Amino acid sequence: MRIHVEQERCVGAGMCALTAPSVFTQDDDGFSEVLPGREDGGGDPLVHEAARTCPVQAVTVEET
């Protein structure tokens, strides 16, 4: 899978980082981003839930 956070859409709610902290973090400005090397989700079962909880649908998960 490939995970992407659309920076232009992100509002910094942090739901993805709270739901799947092994995959997502927040940058210095409070916006979400995928941790380096975790773009494939690293097998975290909560990645899809993290995408679902994003209030502005800034997180996408593409099955490869």
C-alpha positions, 0 to 999 in steps of 0.5 A: 500500500502507499500512504499520502497526506495531501498537505494543501488539504490538511488542517492539522487535526492530528487524528491520523497521528493519534490513530496510527502513531507508528506511521503518522506524525505532525510537523513543526506547523502542526500538519500531518505527514507520513513518517520517513520510511513508513509510506507503505504503512509498515503493516500497521493495521490502523492505517485505514482507520487513520485515513477514515478519521481524517475530518477533511480526507487529506489522508489517502491509502492506495492498495498496490 
